[in-house]
Amino acid sequence: MKAGYFKLYFLLLILLLFFSSTAIGRSRPIASIPFKMSGTYIVVQTSINGGPLLDLIFDTGVRHTIITELYKEDSINIQLEKRQAIHGLGEGKSVYALVSSNNELSLGKQQLHDKNIYVIEEDIFGLSAQNGRKINGLLGNSIMENHVVEVNYTASRLRFYHSEGFTPPCNYISCPLLIENNKIYLTMTMLDEHGQSRTIKMLIDSGAQLNAWFKTSKGDHLPKRKVKARIGEGFSGEIRGHLARIPRICLEDYCFQNPIVAFPDSSTISEIYLNSDRDGTIGSELLARFNYFIDMDKKMLYIKPNGNYKADFNYNITGIEIIKSQYPFQQFEVVHLWDDSPAMKAGVQLNDVLLTINGSEINRLSLSEVRGLFRRPSRTPLTILIRRNNQALELKVDMRDQLAIIDD
């Protein structure tokens, strides 16, 4: 009996020590909200003032919640107070939004008070069409006020913690943050093609679907191997530039060799950005390689690599940008073509409708699956069947990687 009691006592002691040790360095969340991925975007269901759930992209690059598009089943109960211009990247006309203050946001059980809502007068982003699913807008970084927020891609969860007394898990690396004008920056290091290592100041922007972009000016020299690209859409219009590889970029102890990054044309970046001390932005494709905690109060970021960490860096080799339009029926439609791209050289045109890829119908594929085929390098051309003016045309698109690493 004594031996049995001793074994039981010893087992309980081991369990107690185990659970105590796992609890050290870990705070308990006060709310845990599931999210879904759209490409590398985080999409969170959010209610405004108790209304129907809206699908919003978690965007650390903007301050406030921005509504870009509402459907018949959507509604928001807000008091609009003023009209305000919104400025950002891109080359084009100004964008205006109607502003509402003192609103309540509900993310699962998490209630956030006194939040501003911006309703854009004209949907310039087309987020729903671009993502192949309903997207109502952007969820800005103001939701992180007075809280620590965990972004866990492995569990597909946003978790909120009390700022006071928060302690990150012991297996996360800490990175100091800079908070300026409600923007979140961090310091990284990069190695350029000339072998020069330098420290860079980068905006953290989970709403930018790219690895990173770097600002350029007239005197800057881009890497020799590059491709023309349409980098995205900013509040002030289209952002054009180039994609290229740089030798290395590091976030604390974590370094990426030969990542593909963007260099926007200086004409598509406003003077505000060109004259700032900001070197560029890290986007969702790089951020998604880590699980992380953001503590804006203590100005700290805590990171840990996840299952995406070692994924290959790739890009849209074809230069075809498509949406999955819904009306009059679902179809994959070409909405942008990159200049001098393999698709443009093959004869693809705007408004072409994709029917098959390599002989297989694509109606059952998701938008991200089709885009994935455009990012897969091959020595064999991609055979696509398109419809143009009620005529079917077969085209062959060169899929050789123009940014492939070539050993000297």
N, C-alpha and C positions, 0 to 999 in steps of 0.2 A: 504493500500500500504506500509506504513512504517513497519507494522508488517511482511509483506511478504519479504521486503528487509532485515529486521533484521534476519529472518529465513535463507535466502539465504546466507547472510554474515556469520552467525554462522556456517552453513554447510560447507562453503568454508574454514573457519578457522579450523574446526575440521579435514577436509581432509588434509589441509596443515600441521597441527601438526602431523597427522598420518604418512604421507609420509616422513616428516622430521625425525620423531623418528625412522622409519624403516631404514632410510639411515644412521643414526648415527652408527658408528662402523662397517660400511660395505664399502668396496672399490669395484669399478666396474671392472669386468674382461676385459682384452684386447683381449682374445680369449677363446672360449668355444668349446671343442672337444668331440664329443660323443665317448664312448667306449662300447665294448661288453664284457661280462663275459664268461670265460671258466673255470668252477669250480669256484675258487676264484681268478683266474688270471684276470688281466685287459688287454684287447687286443685293441691296438690303431692302426688305419691305418695311415701309415707314408710314405711319398715320399722322396726319396734321390736324390738330384740334379735334381728335376723335373721329375723323372722317374715314373713308375707305382706304385700304392699304394701297400705297403707291410703290412702284419699283424704282429705286434710286441707286445710282452708281456712287459708291463711297469715294470721294474725291478730296484728298488732302491738299490739293493745289488751289482750291477755292475756299473762301471763308464761310459763306452762308449757303443754305439750301436753295437750289435754283430749279424751278419747274420749267421744263422745256416743251412738254407735250402732254395733253390730257385726252383720254378717250371718252366715249359716251358713258361708260360705266364708272369713270373717275369723277371725283368732285373734291374741292377744297373749300372749306369755310374759313375765309380770311378777310380781313379788312384792308383793302388797298389804300395806301396813303400818299404815295408820290411816284413820279416817274424819274428814272435815273439811268444814265449811260453806263454801260459796262465795257471796260477796256481789257484787252489781252493780246495774245499773240495773233499774228495773221495780218494780211494786207487786204483791206476792204473797208466797207462802211461801218459806222458805229452801230452798236447794238443797244437797244433800250429795254428796260424791264420795269415792271410795276412792283413796288416794295411794300411789304407788310411787316410790322414788328409785333413783339409780345405774343408769339405763337408757341404752342406746345407740340413737340414732336414725340411720338411713341415708337420705340424700337423694341418690340416684344414687351417685356415688363419694365424696360427702362424709359422713364419719363424725363424729358428735357424741356425746360421752361425758358421763356423770354427769348425765343429764337426769331431771327429775321428770315423772311421768305421772299425770294425774288421770282417773279413770273415773267419770263421773256415774252416780248410781244410777238416775235417772229421766230419760229423754230429753225435755227440756222444749222443745228448739228445733225438732225435726222437720226437720233440715237436708236430709235426703235428699228428703223430700216437697216441701219449699220450693224445692229446686233442680232437681227433676225428674231427679235422678241420685244415685248412691250418694255420700254424704258421711259419713265416720266421725268427724269431729270438727274440732278447731282446733289449728293449729301455732303456738305462742306465740313471743314475741320472744326467748326464751332461746336460740334457734338462732343468733342473731346475736352471741352472746358471743365475744369475741376474734377477730372477723372483721368485715370490711366486706361488706355484702350489697347487691348490685345487683338492683333490680326493673326488668326491661326488658319492658314490655308490647309493644313493637314486635316483639321476637324471641321473646316468650313464654318468657322464661328468668329464673330466679334464679341469680345468679352469686356465688360466694364468693371473697373476696380475703384475703390476709394483712393484718392491721391495720398491722403494722410496715412502714413504707416505702410505704404506699399513697398514690398520687397520682391524683385524679380526672381525667377528660378535661377539657381546657381549655375546652370549650364548655358546661360545666355551671356553674350559679350555686350558690354555697354559702349555707347557712342554718344558723345556730347552733341547737343543740338543748339542751333541758333534760331531764336524766334524774333523775327523782325516784321513789323506791320502785319501781324497775324499770319505770316508765311513761315513755313518750317524748313530750315536748311540744315545740312550737315556737311562736314568736311571729309573729302575723300582724297585719294592720290591716284595719279594716272601716269603712265609712261607713254610718251608720244613716239611717232615713227622715227624721230631723230635721236631716240634713246634718252631724252630728257625727262626726268621725274619731277612732277610738280604737284603742289597741293591745290585742290579745287573746291570751290564752294558751290554746292548743288541743292536745288529745291527738291523736296520730297513731294512727288505728285503722282498719287495712285490713280488719277484720272487721265494720265497720259499713257497710251498703250504703246510703249516702246521701252527699250533698255535705258537709253540716256540720249540727251541731245546737248550739244555744245554751241554756244554762240560764236559767231565768226564776224570778222570785220574785213574791210577791203584788203588789209595787209596780211591777213592770215593765209597760210598755205594748207590746203586740204591734203589728206593722204592721196597718193598717186592712184591707187586702185579704189574706185568709187563708182556709184551708180546714181543717176538722177532719180529723185523720189518725190512723191507727195507725202509729206510727213504727217499731215493731219489738218484739222480744222480748229482754229482758235476763235475767241470771241470777236476778233476783228477780221476774220476771214481765213482764207486758205494759207497753209504753211508749206512752202516748197523748199527743196534743198537737195542734199546728197546723203546717201548711206555709205559708210566705210567701216573698216575694222581699225581699231587702235591696238597696240601691243598688249596693254594691260590697264585695268582699272581695279582699285582696291577699296574696300570698305572695311576699315580696321584690319584684322588679320585675314580677311577673306578676299582673295584676288581672283579675277577672271582674266584668262588669257585670250587675246584676240576677239573681244566682243564686238558685235556690230552696233554702231551708234549712229546718230543722225547729226548732220550739220545744216541747220536751216540757213537759207539765203538771208543776208542781212536786211534785204528789202522787206522781208516778211516778219521782222522783229522790230517792235517800236523802239524809238530812241530811249525810252525809259529803261528798257532791258539792256540795250547796247551800252548805255552809260553807267549801269549799275556794276557792283563788284561781284555779281553772281556769274558763275562760269557756265551754268546750264541747269539741267534737270535730270533726275533719275525717275524713271517711270515704272509702270506696273509690271512690265516684263522682267525687270531686274528685281523689283521688290517681291514678286511672287516666288522667288527662290529662297525666301526666308520666312519664318514665322517671327513676329516681332511685337514689342510693346512700345507705345509712344506715351511718354510722360511729359506733357507740355509744361506743367508746373515746375518740375525739376529740370526741364530742358535736357531730357535723356531719351535715347532710343536703345532698346535692348533687342538683339538679334540672335537667331539661331538658324542655320541652314535646314531646309526641309527636303522632301523628295524631289523637288524641282531644281535643286541647286546645281547639279551636274548636267542639266539638259543642254543640248547643242544650241548654239546661237544661229538663227536663220532669219530669212527675210522673204518678202514677196518677190520671187525671181521673175514671175511673169510681168509684173507691173500692172496687172488687172485689179481694179477695185470693184467689188460687186455688192449689191444689196439683194435681199430676198423680199421682193415687193409682194404685196398681198392683193392688190387690185389690178385688173379684174379677177386675177387668180394668182396663186403663188408661182413665182418664177425668179430665176437668178438673172439680174440685169446689170450690165456694165455701166457704172456711173462715173468712173474716172480711169484714165490711162496715164501712166508715167511717160514722160518724154523719153524718146529713144529706147524704150523698153522692148524686150523680146516680143511682147504681145503687139505693140504698135508696129514693129517691123514685120510681124506675121500677118498684119492686116486687120486686127481686131479694131472695132470702132465703138464709140460711145453709143449706148442704148441697145447694143447687141444683147440678145438673150441666149444664155448658155443652155444647151439641151443635153449634151453628153460630154464626158471626159474619158478619153481612151476607150471609147465604145460603150461605156456604162452610163445609164441614165442617172441624173443627179437629183431628181425630184425628191427622193427620200433622204437625201443627205442634209445635214444641218449646214448653216452658213459657215461655222467654224471648221467643219470637215472639208468643205470645198476650199476654203482659204488655206487649209493645211496642205492640200494637194498643190497649191500654187507655191508653197514654200519648200517643196521637196526637190532637191537638186537631182539631176539625172543627165546622162549622156544621150539618152533617148528623148526626142522632142515629145511634148505633151500634145496629143491630138484632141482638139475640141471641135464639137459641132455646134454652130451658133445659128440663130434665126435672125435675119435682117430683112425687113420689108417683105415678110411672108416668104422669104427664100432661105433655104437651109444651105449653109456653107461649112466646109470642113477646112480647118486651119491647123497648122503645126507650129507650136511655140517652143523656141529653144529654151531648155531648162538647165543649161550649164551655168554653174554658179560663178558669176563675175567677181565675187568677193572671196573665192576659194583661197585658202592658204597655200602658197606655192613655196616649196623649199628651194632656197638659193643653191 
